[in-house]
Amino acid sequence: MDHIDDQLPRSRAAIAQLERALQRLENVVAKSHHGDLFLEQELRAAKADYARLDETSRAVEERLDVAINRLRSVLED
């Protein structure tokens, strides 16, 4: 029984060390999940910006085409 009693403090210390390691791991996982959510939001925002820029680019392209065609028409006359 003395042998078991001698091992109890070491066992308790080992368990405490494992619990601290588990807590650190949980913190890393939580931060990683938070980072993933942040990146997901940034990606959505970037896609929305791209869609708006694409729409604006198409509108500008159409207006330029109209202006170029009008200039050609005037120059041909």
N, C-alpha and C positions, 0 to 999 in steps of 0.2 A: 504494500500500500504506500510505503514511503516513496517508492520509485514513481508512482502515479502522482503523488502530491508534489514531487520535485518537478514534474513535467507540466503541471497546471499553469504556472506563470509563463512558461515559454509558449504553451498552447494559446493562452489568452493573448499574449503579445502577437503571435502569428495571426490569430483571428482578427485582432485590431488592425494589423497591417493589411490584411486582405480586405477588410471593410473600407480602409482609407483608399486602397487601390481601386476598389469598386466605385467609390464615390468620385474619384478622379476620372475614371472611365465614363461614368454617367454624365459628368460635366462636359467631357469632350464630345460625347454623342449629342448632348443637348445643344452645344455650340455649333456642331456640324449641322444639325437639323435647322437651327436658326439661320446659319449661313446659307443653307440650301433654299430656305424660304426667301431670304433676301435676294439671292441670285435669280430665283424664279420671278420675283416681282420686277427686278431690273430687266430681265429678258422680256417680260410682258410689256413693260414701258418702252423698251427699245423697239419692239415689234410695232407698237402703236405709233411711235414716232416715225418709223419707216413707212408705215401705211399712209400717214399724213403727208410725208415728204413725197411719196410716190404719187399721191393724188394731186398735190400741188405741181409736181413736175409734169404730169400729164396735162393739167390745165394750162400751164405755161407753154408747153409744146403745141397745144391746139391753137392758142392765141398767136404764137409765132408763125405757125403755118398759115393762119388766116392773114396775118400782116404781110408775110412773104408773098402770098398769092395776090393780095391787093397791089403790092408794089410791082409785081410782074405784070399785072393787068394794066397798071398805069403806064409802065415803061413800054409796053407793047403798043399802046395807042398812040 
